C-alpha cells in the first residue's frame, strides 16, 4: 500500500504517474522512483487561467541523458532542459500489509521534502 502526493499544478499528475510506473512496472523502490529524472509535457492546456499550452513541448531534467533528449528532439518534441534536479515534488509513504512496516520517501529537489516517521 502506498500514499503519495505532489504540489505542482498541472505537472503533479504527470510526476505521480512517473512514480507509479516506476514502482509498479519498473520495480523501483519508492526513493529510487522519486530520485529518477523527471519530465513533463506542456502539450495540454493549463487548468489555470489563462489556460496556455505549448504543443510538442517537453520539459526534462538534464539527467535524462543527452541521447534520450536528442531522440525526443529527433521525434519532433521541442525540449526545454530544466537542469539536473529541478522537476518533480513527490513524497510517498508505504505500508507493508504483511508486517505493517511503514516506510517513507521524499523529494530531494529544492530541499522541500522530508521523510519522517514514528
C-alpha positions in Angstrom: 0.0 0.0 0.0 1.2 3.5 -0.7 0.1 7.1 -0.5 1.8 9.8 -2.5 1.4 13.4 -3.3 2.9 16.4 -5.0 2.3 20.1 -5.4 2.9 21.3 -8.9 -0.3 22.4 -10.6 -0.8 20.5 -13.9 2.6 18.8 -13.5 1.7 16.9 -10.3 -0.4 14.3 -12.2 2.4 13.7 -14.6 5.1 13.4 -11.9 2.9 11.0 -9.9 2.3 8.9 -13.0 6.1 8.6 -13.4 6.3 7.4 -9.7 3.5 4.8 -10.2 5.0 3.4 -13.5 8.5 3.2 -12.0 7.3 1.4 -8.8 4.5 -0.8 -10.2 6.1 -1.7 -13.6 9.7 -0.9 -13.2 10.2 -2.4 -9.8 11.8 0.8 -8.4 11.9 1.3 -4.6 9.9 4.5 -3.6 13.0 6.6 -3.1 14.5 5.4 -6.4 11.3 6.3 -8.2 11.3 9.8 -6.7 15.1 10.3 -7.4 14.9 9.2 -11.0 15.0 12.0 -13.7 11.6 13.8 -14.1 9.9 15.3 -17.1 6.5 16.6 -18.1 4.7 17.8 -21.2 3.3 21.3 -21.9 1.2 19.9 -24.8 -2.1 20.2 -23.0 -3.9 23.4 -22.0 -3.2 24.5 -18.4 -6.1 24.1 -16.0 -5.3 27.6 -14.6 -6.1 30.9 -16.3 -5.1 31.9 -18.9 -5.1 28.2 -20.0 -2.0 28.5 -22.1 -0.4 25.5 -23.8 2.7 24.7 -25.9 2.0 21.8 -28.3 5.0 19.5 -28.7 6.9 20.9 -25.7 8.6 18.5 -23.3 10.3 19.8 -20.2 13.0 17.5 -19.0 15.7 17.2 -16.4 19.1 17.2 -18.0 19.9 13.9 -16.1 17.5 12.2 -18.5 20.7 12.0 -20.7 21.9 13.6 -23.9 21.0 10.5 -26.0 17.4 10.4 -24.8 16.9 14.1 -25.1 18.4 14.0 -28.7 16.0 11.2 -29.6 13.0 13.2 -28.2 14.1 16.1 -30.4 14.5 13.8 -33.4 11.0 12.6 -32.9 9.7 16.2 -33.1 9.4 17.2 -29.5 10.5 20.7 -28.6 12.6 20.1 -25.5 13.2 22.5 -22.7 16.1 21.5 -20.4 15.3 22.4 -16.8 18.5 21.5 -15.1 19.6 18.4 -13.2 17.4 18.3 -10.1 14.6 20.7 -10.8 11.3 18.8 -11.7 9.0 16.8 -9.5 8.0 17.4 -5.9 6.9 14.0 -4.7 6.6 12.4 -1.3 5.4 8.9 -0.6 4.7 6.7 2.4 4.3 2.9 2.1 2.9 0.2 4.4 3.8 -3.4 4.1 0.4 -5.2 4.5 2.1 -8.3 6.0 4.3 -6.7 8.6 2.7 -3.3 9.0 6.1 -1.7 8.5 5.9 2.0 7.4 8.5 3.5 5.0 8.7 7.0 3.5 10.4 8.6 0.6 10.8 12.3 -0.1 11.9 14.7 -2.9 15.5 15.9 -2.7 14.9 18.7 -5.2 14.9 22.2 -3.8 15.3 20.9 -0.2 11.5 20.9 0.1 10.6 17.4 1.2 11.3 15.3 4.2 10.5 11.7 5.2 10.0 11.0 8.8 8.0 8.6 10.9 7.5 7.3 14.4 
